[in-house]
Amino acid sequence: MLDVTFYGVRGSTPTPCADNQRYGGNTSCVTLEVDGADPIVFDLGTGLRFWGERLGREGAPFRGTALVTHLHWDHVQGLPFFMPINRPGAQLDIVGPTHDGSSLADSFSVFMRPPFFPVTVEDLLGHVTFRDVDHGDLLIGDAKVTVRQVPHVGSTNGYRVEWAGASVAYISDHQQPVDRPDHVDDAVLELCDGVDLLIHDAQYTPEEFAERSHWGHCTVRYAVEVARQAGAQQLALFHHDPSHHDGRVDELLDEARAWADECGVKRVFAASEGQRLRLG
């Protein structure tokens, strides 16, 4: 069985406040875990700290792989706060895209150093490795991982993981076409084809998208359209906008479910911190 747990579901910036208590205010971080195997985590947002607290420091040193979509702050700033990697013998392999000719390792060394942050990657007691992947098919233990570039602002990966009899697609940030509202990029459809769970950007209302159409995200309705075209079994609305409090997310979820009923998408839910699904 494959356990999927959401530790950060917010987009753009952390938003800890009373109005966001049900869905949460931490940024992108989703774990995949199978008994007896090293875990995989999608993105290293601020939710990563809470996964680290759950893991604790007891037992064998941590070993795992992170699949990073891109290098915007909300997807990487959790790394220095992930306590399991700050322990001798720990190992974290980070997979992600290059950007403007800079390797993944070079990019982390730029933003994780003084004066921006007092600790560098090399200062961590565990060992962190970086693997530049913009496109390809990987094996991580028994997990088959498909990596494709998806439309966003800058170089951005989407991922599909097939593991323990289940499949998950992770499209955290997705630029909706401005002039072709029903068009879905071929690479996105390949990643999402028939998956058991699609975790997809659902940041904007139509009115918000009209004002921010080139900011790299999409509407909730477009997320449903991607699920429909891909034949996904269930859709997790993700990357909630910082301005969307719990009640607003509830309203958008109701709208998404109405659209899903019309087009045959079986299940839609809004991802929330601490939520866990068992697949397979």
C-alpha contacts under 8 A as a table, 3 or more apart, distances in Angstrom:
res1	aa1	res2	aa2	distance
1	M	34	V	6.28
1	M	35	D	7.81
1	M	164	A	5.63
1	M	165	G	7.17
1	M	166	A	7.69
1	M	278	R	6.50
1	M	279	L	5.81
1	M	280	G	5.09
2	L	32	L	6.66
2	L	33	E	5.86
2	L	34	V	5.20
2	L	163	W	7.00
2	L	164	A	5.93
2	L	165	G	7.79
2	L	166	A	6.67
2	L	278	R	5.61
2	L	279	L	5.05
2	L	280	G	6.14
3	D	31	T	7.83
3	D	32	L	5.67
3	D	33	E	5.11
3	D	34	V	6.40
3	D	276	R	6.74
3	D	277	L	5.72
3	D	278	R	4.57
3	D	279	L	6.37
4	V	30	V	6.95
4	V	31	T	5.63
4	V	32	L	4.81
4	V	33	E	6.65
4	V	276	R	5.52
4	V	277	L	5.15
4	V	278	R	6.36
4	V	279	L	7.70
5	T	30	V	5.64
5	T	31	T	5.22
5	T	32	L	6.77
5	T	274	G	6.46
5	T	275	Q	5.72
5	T	276	R	4.32
5	T	277	L	6.51
6	F	9	V	6.73
6	F	29	C	6.39
6	F	30	V	4.58
6	F	31	T	6.59
6	F	271	A	7.04
6	F	272	S	6.51
6	F	273	E	5.22
6	F	274	G	5.52
6	F	275	Q	5.51
6	F	276	R	6.55
7	Y	26	N	7.30
7	Y	28	S	7.39
7	Y	29	C	5.30
7	Y	30	V	5.72
7	Y	31	T	7.62
7	Y	47	G	4.71
7	Y	48	L	6.65
7	Y	50	F	6.70
7	Y	51	W	6.54
7	Y	272	S	7.86
7	Y	273	E	4.91
7	Y	274	G	5.72
7	Y	275	Q	7.83
8	G	24	G	7.19
8	G	25	G	7.13
8	G	26	N	4.52
8	G	27	T	4.53
8	G	28	S	4.50
8	G	29	C	4.65
8	G	30	V	6.73
8	G	45	G	6.83
8	G	46	T	6.72
8	G	47	G	4.26
8	G	48	L	7.40
8	G	272	S	7.63
8	G	273	E	5.73
9	V	23	Y	7.58
9	V	24	G	6.99
9	V	25	G	7.23
9	V	26	N	6.25
9	V	27	T	5.47
9	V	28	S	5.11
9	V	29	C	6.86
9	V	47	G	7.97
9	V	238	F	5.66
9	V	239	H	5.30
9	V	240	H	6.48
9	V	271	A	6.35
9	V	272	S	6.23
9	V	273	E	6.45
10	R	13	T	7.15
10	R	14	P	6.68
10	R	15	T	7.59
10	R	24	G	7.20
10	R	25	G	5.71
10	R	26	N	5.56
10	R	27	T	4.47
10	R	28	S	6.09
10	R	238	F	7.06
10	R	239	H	4.58
10	R	240	H	4.74
10	R	241	D	6.51
10	R	242	P	6.79
11	G	14	P	7.48
11	G	27	T	5.70
11	G	28	S	6.77
11	G	74	D	6.72
11	G	203	Q	7.41
11	G	238	F	7.92
11	G	239	H	4.17
11	G	240	H	5.40
11	G	241	D	5.59
11	G	242	P	6.50
12	S	27	T	7.28
12	S	73	W	7.72
12	S	74	D	5.51
12	S	239	H	7.81
12	S	241	D	7.25
12	S	242	P	6.91
13	T	26	N	7.82
13	T	27	T	6.54
13	T	73	W	7.95
13	T	74	D	5.80
13	T	242	P	6.62
14	P	25	G	5.28
14	P	26	N	4.97
14	P	27	T	5.66
14	P	46	T	7.30
14	P	74	D	7.58
14	P	242	P	7.38
15	T	20	N	7.42
15	T	24	G	7.79
15	T	25	G	4.35
15	T	26	N	6.63
15	T	242	P	6.07
16	P	20	N	6.67
16	P	21	Q	7.67
16	P	24	G	7.05
16	P	25	G	4.65
16	P	26	N	7.13
17	C	20	N	5.56
17	C	21	Q	6.74
17	C	25	G	7.29
18	A	21	Q	5.50
19	D	245	H	5.38
19	D	246	D	6.05
20	N	23	Y	5.78
20	N	24	G	5.29
20	N	25	G	6.15
20	N	245	H	5.23
20	N	246	D	5.22
21	Q	24	G	5.16
21	Q	25	G	7.41
21	Q	246	D	7.32
22	R	246	D	6.35
22	R	272	S	6.88
22	R	273	E	7.73
23	Y	246	D	6.24
23	Y	270	A	8.00
23	Y	271	A	6.98
23	Y	272	S	4.19
23	Y	273	E	5.81
24	G	272	S	6.14
24	G	273	E	5.35
25	G	242	P	7.99
26	N	45	G	7.26
26	N	46	T	5.36
26	N	47	G	5.07
26	N	273	E	7.84
27	T	45	G	4.83
27	T	46	T	5.16
27	T	47	G	5.74
27	T	74	D	5.56
27	T	75	H	6.81
27	T	239	H	7.59
28	S	42	F	7.71
28	S	43	D	5.95
28	S	44	L	6.69
28	S	45	G	4.70
28	S	46	T	6.98
28	S	47	G	6.43
28	S	74	D	6.61
28	S	75	H	5.70
28	S	172	S	7.85
28	S	239	H	6.95
29	C	41	V	6.86
29	C	42	F	5.65
29	C	43	D	5.05
29	C	44	L	5.64
29	C	45	G	5.43
29	C	46	T	7.31
29	C	47	G	5.33
29	C	48	L	5.85
29	C	75	H	7.59
30	V	41	V	5.64
30	V	42	F	5.07
30	V	43	D	6.97
31	T	39	P	7.14
31	T	40	I	5.91
31	T	41	V	4.27
31	T	42	F	6.17
32	L	39	P	5.88
32	L	40	I	5.14
32	L	41	V	5.97
32	L	42	F	7.99
33	E	37	A	7.29
33	E	38	D	7.37
33	E	39	P	4.88
33	E	40	I	6.62
34	V	37	A	5.61
34	V	38	D	7.62
34	V	39	P	6.95
34	V	164	A	7.27
37	A	141	G	7.67
38	D	63	R	5.95
38	D	64	G	5.12
38	D	65	T	7.70
38	D	141	G	7.74
39	P	63	R	7.47
39	P	64	G	5.04
39	P	65	T	6.56
40	I	64	G	5.83
40	I	65	T	4.86
40	I	66	A	5.74
40	I	67	L	7.29
41	V	44	L	7.71
41	V	64	G	7.80
41	V	65	T	6.33
41	V	66	A	4.73
41	V	67	L	6.12
42	F	66	A	5.86
42	F	67	L	4.92
42	F	68	V	6.03
42	F	69	T	7.66
42	F	170	Y	7.62
43	D	66	A	6.39
43	D	67	L	5.86
43	D	68	V	4.50
43	D	69	T	6.41
43	D	75	H	5.37
43	D	76	V	6.60
44	L	47	G	7.36
44	L	48	L	5.69
44	L	66	A	7.41
44	L	68	V	6.91
44	L	74	D	7.94
44	L	75	H	5.14
44	L	76	V	4.48
44	L	77	Q	6.46
44	L	78	G	5.21
44	L	79	L	5.97
45	G	48	L	5.83
45	G	73	W	7.57
45	G	74	D	5.21
45	G	75	H	4.25
45	G	76	V	5.03
45	G	77	Q	5.45
45	G	78	G	4.76
45	G	79	L	7.62
46	T	49	R	6.11
46	T	74	D	7.14
46	T	75	H	7.74
46	T	76	V	7.79
46	T	77	Q	6.18
46	T	78	G	4.41
47	G	50	F	5.57
47	G	51	W	6.84
47	G	78	G	6.89
48	L	51	W	5.19
48	L	52	G	6.29
48	L	78	G	5.42
48	L	79	L	7.11
48	L	81	F	7.52
48	L	82	F	6.15
49	R	52	G	5.04
49	R	53	E	6.33
49	R	78	G	6.21
49	R	79	L	7.87
49	R	81	F	5.44
49	R	82	F	4.94
49	R	83	M	7.24
50	F	53	E	4.95
50	F	54	R	6.35
51	W	54	R	5.09
51	W	55	L	6.30
51	W	82	F	7.86
52	G	55	L	5.07
52	G	56	G	6.09
52	G	82	F	5.29
52	G	83	M	5.70
52	G	84	P	5.87
53	E	56	G	5.14
53	E	83	M	7.30
55	L	84	P	7.25
56	G	83	M	7.62
56	G	84	P	6.63
57	R	61	P	7.54
57	R	83	M	7.58
57	R	84	P	5.94
57	R	87	R	7.93
58	E	61	P	7.88
61	P	84	P	7.31
61	P	87	R	7.03
61	P	88	P	7.34
61	P	89	G	5.68
61	P	90	A	4.78
61	P	91	Q	7.75
62	F	84	P	5.89
62	F	85	I	6.63
62	F	89	G	7.68
62	F	90	A	4.76
62	F	91	Q	6.16
62	F	92	L	7.74
63	R	90	A	5.83
63	R	91	Q	4.71
63	R	92	L	5.84
64	G	91	Q	6.57
64	G	92	L	5.21
64	G	93	D	6.44
65	T	92	L	5.59
65	T	93	D	4.66
65	T	94	I	5.84
65	T	95	V	7.41
65	T	140	I	7.96
66	A	92	L	7.12
66	A	93	D	6.15
66	A	94	I	4.72
66	A	95	V	6.04
67	L	94	I	6.20
67	L	95	V	4.99
67	L	96	G	6.07
67	L	159	Y	7.73
68	V	71	L	7.66
68	V	75	H	7.20
68	V	76	V	7.67
68	V	94	I	6.98
68	V	95	V	5.99
68	V	96	G	4.85
68	V	97	P	7.67
68	V	157	N	7.49
69	T	75	H	7.49
69	T	96	G	6.07
69	T	97	P	7.12
69	T	156	T	5.38
69	T	157	N	4.56
69	T	158	G	6.17
69	T	159	Y	7.88
69	T	172	S	7.53
70	H	75	H	6.87
70	H	96	G	6.72
70	H	97	P	6.41
70	H	154	G	7.93
70	H	155	S	6.55
70	H	156	T	4.89
70	H	157	N	6.52
71	L	75	H	6.36
71	L	76	V	6.28
71	L	107	S	7.88
72	H	75	H	5.72
72	H	76	V	6.81
73	W	76	V	5.44
73	W	77	Q	5.54
74	D	77	Q	6.24
75	H	78	G	7.69
76	V	79	L	6.33
77	Q	80	P	7.25
78	G	81	F	5.45
78	G	82	F	6.50
79	L	82	F	5.38
80	P	83	M	7.69
80	P	119	V	7.34
80	P	121	V	7.74
80	P	124	L	7.86
82	F	85	I	6.10
82	F	86	N	7.28
83	M	86	N	5.23
83	M	87	R	7.53
84	P	87	R	6.12
84	P	90	A	7.04
85	I	88	P	7.98
85	I	90	A	5.39
85	I	91	Q	6.69
85	I	92	L	6.99
85	I	124	L	6.94
85	I	125	L	6.86
85	I	126	G	5.00
85	I	127	H	7.37
86	N	90	A	7.34
86	N	124	L	5.09
86	N	125	L	4.61
86	N	126	G	5.26
87	R	90	A	5.76
87	R	124	L	7.56
87	R	125	L	4.90
87	R	126	G	5.10
88	P	125	L	5.11
88	P	126	G	4.97
88	P	127	H	7.96
89	G	125	L	7.79
89	G	126	G	5.62
89	G	127	H	7.17
90	A	125	L	7.67
90	A	126	G	4.44
90	A	127	H	6.03
91	Q	126	G	5.83
91	Q	127	H	4.88
91	Q	128	V	5.93
91	Q	129	T	7.91
92	L	126	G	7.83
92	L	127	H	6.42
92	L	128	V	4.91
92	L	129	T	6.45
93	D	128	V	5.86
93	D	129	T	4.84
93	D	130	F	5.97
93	D	131	R	7.44
94	I	128	V	7.24
94	I	129	T	6.02
94	I	130	F	4.82
94	I	131	R	6.15
95	V	130	F	5.98
95	V	131	R	4.81
95	V	132	D	6.10
95	V	133	V	6.41
96	G	104	L	6.61
96	G	130	F	7.83
96	G	131	R	6.57
96	G	132	D	5.50
96	G	133	V	5.44
96	G	134	D	6.86
96	G	157	N	7.06
97	P	103	S	7.75
97	P	104	L	6.52
97	P	132	D	5.48
97	P	133	V	5.23
97	P	134	D	4.83
97	P	155	S	6.49
97	P	156	T	6.54
97	P	157	N	6.53
98	T	101	G	6.39
98	T	102	S	5.72
98	T	103	S	4.92
98	T	104	L	5.44
98	T	132	D	5.99
98	T	133	V	7.29
98	T	134	D	6.95
98	T	155	S	7.04
99	H	102	S	5.27
99	H	103	S	6.80
99	H	104	L	7.60
99	H	107	S	7.93
99	H	154	G	7.34
99	H	155	S	5.94
102	S	106	D	5.97
102	S	107	S	6.40
103	S	106	D	5.10
103	S	107	S	6.28
103	S	132	D	6.49
104	L	107	S	5.18
104	L	108	F	6.37
104	L	130	F	6.27
104	L	131	R	7.04
104	L	132	D	5.97
105	A	108	F	5.30
105	A	109	S	6.19
105	A	129	T	7.90
105	A	130	F	5.71
106	D	109	S	5.11
106	D	110	V	6.36
107	S	110	V	5.20
107	S	111	F	6.74
108	F	111	F	5.56
108	F	112	M	5.69
108	F	121	V	7.58
109	S	112	M	5.35
109	S	113	R	6.38
109	S	120	T	6.85
109	S	121	V	6.90
110	V	113	R	6.38
111	F	116	F	6.27
111	F	117	F	7.36
112	M	116	F	6.59
112	M	117	F	5.53
112	M	118	P	7.69
112	M	119	V	6.61
112	M	120	T	5.26
112	M	121	V	6.77
113	R	116	F	5.78
113	R	117	F	4.95
113	R	118	P	5.81
113	R	119	V	5.76
113	R	120	T	4.84
113	R	121	V	7.98
114	P	117	F	4.87
114	P	118	P	4.96
114	P	119	V	7.12
114	P	120	T	7.79
115	P	118	P	6.63
117	F	120	T	7.49
119	V	123	D	6.04
119	V	124	L	7.65
120	T	123	D	5.20
120	T	124	L	7.14
121	V	124	L	5.66
121	V	128	V	7.23
122	E	125	L	7.84
122	E	127	H	7.97
124	L	127	H	7.27
133	V	136	G	6.94
133	V	147	V	7.49
134	D	147	V	6.80
134	D	148	R	6.47
134	D	149	Q	6.24
134	D	156	T	7.88
134	D	157	N	6.49
135	H	146	T	7.88
135	H	147	V	5.02
135	H	148	R	4.73
135	H	149	Q	6.40
135	H	157	N	7.87
136	G	146	T	6.13
136	G	147	V	5.16
136	G	148	R	6.73
137	D	144	K	7.31
137	D	145	V	5.71
137	D	146	T	4.60
137	D	147	V	6.08
138	L	144	K	5.99
138	L	145	V	4.97
138	L	146	T	6.38
138	L	147	V	7.85
139	L	142	D	6.62
139	L	143	A	5.70
139	L	144	K	4.87
139	L	145	V	6.04
140	I	143	A	5.13
140	I	144	K	6.55
140	I	145	V	7.16
142	D	163	W	6.63
142	D	164	A	7.93
143	A	161	V	6.50
143	A	162	E	5.73
143	A	163	W	4.63
143	A	164	A	7.60
144	K	161	V	5.72
144	K	162	E	5.12
144	K	163	W	6.47
145	V	159	Y	6.85
145	V	160	R	5.62
145	V	161	V	4.62
145	V	162	E	6.51
146	T	159	Y	5.70
146	T	160	R	5.03
146	T	161	V	6.54
146	T	191	L	7.05
147	V	157	N	6.45
147	V	158	G	6.00
147	V	159	Y	4.97
147	V	160	R	6.76
147	V	191	L	7.90
148	R	157	N	5.59
148	R	158	G	5.48
148	R	159	Y	6.64
148	R	187	A	6.14
148	R	188	V	7.67
148	R	191	L	7.45
149	Q	155	S	7.17
149	Q	156	T	5.65
149	Q	157	N	4.53
149	Q	158	G	6.01
149	Q	187	A	6.95
150	V	156	T	5.85
150	V	157	N	5.72
150	V	158	G	5.84
150	V	171	I	7.87
150	V	174	H	6.74
150	V	185	D	7.55
150	V	187	A	6.60
150	V	188	V	6.29
151	P	156	T	7.06
151	P	174	H	5.58
151	P	175	Q	5.20
151	P	176	Q	7.87
151	P	185	D	7.72
151	P	216	G	7.42
152	H	155	S	7.25
152	H	156	T	6.29
152	H	173	D	6.26
152	H	174	H	5.23
152	H	175	Q	4.76
152	H	215	W	7.88
152	H	216	G	4.51
152	H	217	H	6.95
153	V	156	T	7.53
153	V	175	Q	7.57
153	V	215	W	6.89
153	V	216	G	5.21
157	N	171	I	7.94
158	G	169	A	7.59
158	G	170	Y	5.89
158	G	171	I	5.08
158	G	172	S	7.48
158	G	188	V	7.37
158	G	191	L	7.32
159	Y	169	A	5.68
159	Y	170	Y	5.22
159	Y	171	I	6.84
159	Y	191	L	6.53
160	R	167	S	7.03
160	R	168	V	5.63
160	R	169	A	4.28
160	R	170	Y	6.34
160	R	191	L	5.34
160	R	192	C	7.08
161	V	167	S	5.59
161	V	168	V	5.29
161	V	169	A	6.43
162	E	165	G	6.97
162	E	166	A	5.66
162	E	167	S	4.34
162	E	168	V	6.58
163	W	166	A	5.44
163	W	167	S	6.40
164	A	280	G	6.44
165	G	279	L	7.88
165	G	280	G	4.92
166	A	195	V	7.88
166	A	196	D	6.40
166	A	279	L	5.81
166	A	280	G	4.63
167	S	195	V	5.18
167	S	196	D	5.31
167	S	197	L	6.61
168	V	192	C	7.85
168	V	195	V	5.78
168	V	196	D	6.05
168	V	197	L	4.86
168	V	198	L	5.90
168	V	199	I	7.54
169	A	191	L	6.10
169	A	192	C	5.47
169	A	195	V	6.60
169	A	197	L	6.39
169	A	198	L	4.84
169	A	199	I	6.08
170	Y	198	L	6.22
170	Y	199	I	4.89
170	Y	200	H	6.27
171	I	174	H	6.56
171	I	188	V	7.81
171	I	198	L	7.67
171	I	199	I	6.06
171	I	200	H	4.81
171	I	201	D	6.29
172	S	199	I	6.80
172	S	200	H	5.25
172	S	201	D	4.79
172	S	238	F	6.79
172	S	239	H	6.42
173	D	200	H	7.35
173	D	201	D	5.19
173	D	216	G	6.75
173	D	217	H	5.77
173	D	239	H	7.47
174	H	200	H	7.88
174	H	201	D	6.08
174	H	216	G	5.93
174	H	217	H	4.90
174	H	218	C	6.16
175	Q	214	H	7.28
175	Q	215	W	7.38
175	Q	216	G	4.15
175	Q	217	H	4.42
175	Q	218	C	5.73
176	Q	181	P	7.13
176	Q	213	S	7.78
176	Q	216	G	7.25
176	Q	217	H	6.11
176	Q	218	C	4.81
176	Q	219	T	7.55
176	Q	222	Y	7.21
177	P	180	R	5.38
177	P	181	P	5.85
177	P	183	H	6.86
177	P	184	V	7.97
178	V	181	P	6.45
178	V	213	S	6.47
178	V	214	H	7.90
180	R	183	H	5.45
181	P	222	Y	7.51
182	D	222	Y	7.48
182	D	225	E	7.02
184	V	188	V	6.82
184	V	189	L	6.81
184	V	226	V	6.55
185	D	188	V	5.33
185	D	189	L	6.46
186	D	189	L	5.11
186	D	190	E	6.16
187	A	190	E	5.05
187	A	191	L	6.34
188	V	191	L	5.19
188	V	192	C	6.19
189	L	192	C	5.10
189	L	193	D	5.66
189	L	226	V	7.44
189	L	229	Q	7.36
189	L	230	A	5.49
190	E	193	D	5.40
190	E	230	A	7.83
192	C	195	V	5.64
192	C	198	L	6.56
192	C	227	A	7.51
192	C	230	A	5.56
192	C	231	G	7.77
192	C	232	A	6.56
193	D	230	A	4.58
193	D	231	G	6.08
193	D	232	A	6.46
194	G	230	A	5.93
194	G	231	G	4.76
194	G	232	A	4.62
194	G	233	Q	6.62
195	V	198	L	6.42
195	V	231	G	7.35
195	V	232	A	4.89
195	V	233	Q	6.14
195	V	234	Q	7.93
196	D	232	A	6.15
196	D	233	Q	4.93
196	D	234	Q	6.23
196	D	279	L	7.55
197	L	232	A	6.52
197	L	233	Q	6.16
197	L	234	Q	5.06
197	L	235	L	5.95
197	L	236	A	7.24
198	L	227	A	7.14
198	L	232	A	6.34
198	L	233	Q	7.78
198	L	234	Q	6.23
198	L	235	L	4.86
198	L	236	A	6.05
199	I	235	L	6.09
199	I	236	A	4.73
199	I	237	L	6.40
199	I	238	F	6.28
200	H	223	A	6.23
200	H	235	L	7.19
200	H	236	A	6.24
200	H	237	L	5.66
200	H	238	F	5.44
200	H	239	H	7.63
201	D	217	H	6.76
201	D	218	C	6.58
201	D	219	T	7.98
201	D	220	V	7.75
201	D	223	A	6.64
201	D	237	L	6.38
201	D	238	F	5.00
201	D	239	H	5.31
201	D	240	H	7.67
202	A	217	H	7.53
202	A	218	C	5.93
202	A	219	T	5.42
202	A	220	V	4.42
202	A	221	R	7.85
202	A	222	Y	7.71
202	A	223	A	5.91
202	A	237	L	5.38
202	A	238	F	5.51
202	A	239	H	6.13
202	A	240	H	6.36
203	Q	217	H	6.44
203	Q	218	C	6.04
203	Q	219	T	5.92
203	Q	220	V	6.56
203	Q	238	F	7.27
203	Q	239	H	5.78
203	Q	240	H	4.97
203	Q	241	D	4.95
204	Y	207	E	7.74
204	Y	208	E	5.51
204	Y	209	F	5.68
204	Y	217	H	7.35
204	Y	218	C	5.86
204	Y	219	T	4.37
204	Y	220	V	6.20
204	Y	241	D	6.84
205	T	208	E	5.17
205	T	209	F	6.16
205	T	219	T	5.33
205	T	220	V	6.52
205	T	252	L	7.96
206	P	209	F	5.06
206	P	210	A	6.21
206	P	219	T	6.09
207	E	210	A	5.19
207	E	211	E	6.73
208	E	211	E	5.28
208	E	212	R	6.18
209	F	212	R	4.91
209	F	213	S	4.91
209	F	217	H	7.94
209	F	218	C	6.81
209	F	219	T	6.60
210	A	213	S	5.44
212	R	215	W	5.45
213	S	216	G	7.35
213	S	217	H	7.60
214	H	217	H	7.62
218	C	222	Y	6.28
218	C	223	A	7.20
219	T	222	Y	5.18
219	T	223	A	6.58
220	V	223	A	5.17
220	V	224	V	6.63
220	V	237	L	7.34
220	V	252	L	7.09
220	V	256	A	6.51
221	R	224	V	5.14
221	R	225	E	6.33
221	R	256	A	6.17
221	R	259	W	7.26
222	Y	225	E	4.79
222	Y	226	V	6.22
223	A	226	V	5.17
223	A	227	A	6.39
223	A	237	L	7.39
224	V	227	A	5.07
224	V	228	R	6.14
224	V	235	L	7.41
224	V	256	A	6.71
224	V	259	W	7.25
224	V	260	A	6.33
224	V	265	V	7.48
225	E	228	R	4.96
225	E	229	Q	6.17
226	V	229	Q	5.29
226	V	230	A	6.04
227	A	230	A	5.18
227	A	231	G	5.83
227	A	232	A	5.06
227	A	233	Q	7.94
227	A	234	Q	7.67
227	A	235	L	6.56
227	A	265	V	6.77
228	R	231	G	5.24
228	R	232	A	6.70
228	R	260	A	7.86
228	R	263	C	6.67
228	R	264	G	6.94
228	R	265	V	5.75
231	G	265	V	7.44
232	A	235	L	6.94
232	A	265	V	7.24
233	Q	265	V	6.90
233	Q	266	K	5.99
233	Q	267	R	6.85
234	Q	265	V	6.99
234	Q	266	K	6.03
234	Q	267	R	4.63
234	Q	268	V	5.78
235	L	267	R	6.26
235	L	268	V	4.76
235	L	269	F	6.46
236	A	268	V	6.02
236	A	269	F	5.19
236	A	270	A	5.51
236	A	271	A	5.58
237	L	240	H	7.62
237	L	253	L	7.91
237	L	268	V	7.34
237	L	269	F	6.18
237	L	270	A	4.60
237	L	271	A	5.79
238	F	270	A	6.63
238	F	271	A	5.80
240	H	244	H	6.74
240	H	249	V	7.62
241	D	244	H	5.36
242	P	245	H	7.69
244	H	247	G	7.72
244	H	248	R	5.36
244	H	249	V	6.05
245	H	248	R	5.34
245	H	249	V	6.33
246	D	249	V	5.16
246	D	250	D	6.21
247	G	250	D	5.00
247	G	251	E	6.36
248	R	251	E	5.04
248	R	252	L	6.28
249	V	252	L	5.07
249	V	253	L	6.04
249	V	270	A	7.36
250	D	253	L	5.05
250	D	254	D	6.29
250	D	270	A	7.90
251	E	254	D	5.17
251	E	255	E	6.42
252	L	255	E	5.06
252	L	256	A	6.08
253	L	256	A	4.94
253	L	257	R	6.10
253	L	268	V	7.62
253	L	269	F	6.66
253	L	270	A	6.29
254	D	257	R	5.20
254	D	258	A	6.33
255	E	258	A	5.15
255	E	259	W	6.38
256	A	259	W	5.16
256	A	260	A	6.03
256	A	268	V	7.17
257	R	260	A	4.84
257	R	261	D	6.09
257	R	267	R	7.67
257	R	268	V	6.00
258	A	261	D	5.22
258	A	262	E	6.51
259	W	262	E	5.12
259	W	263	C	6.40
260	A	263	C	5.22
260	A	264	G	5.73
260	A	265	V	4.78
260	A	266	K	7.08
260	A	267	R	7.61
260	A	268	V	7.30
261	D	264	G	5.39
261	D	265	V	6.36
261	D	266	K	7.39
265	V	268	V	7.50
271	A	275	Q	7.04
272	S	275	Q	5.63
